[in-house]
């Protein structure tokens, strides 16, 4: 059995594309998520880290997509 792995770079690209398609700036997303700085969003988009589960749920609601459309699993 092969365990699925989350592809950080592709997940980051998905977040970036969904944000762009939604017409939401990094600053707007930062405010929607209640972050003091945009650093976490940039880390996600560059594939340096993943959103927490609660932030994935929030992104799913903000972008009106299922979480599967955000996470790239291989």
Order of alpha helices (4+ residues) and beta strands (2+ residues): alpha-alpha-alpha-alpha
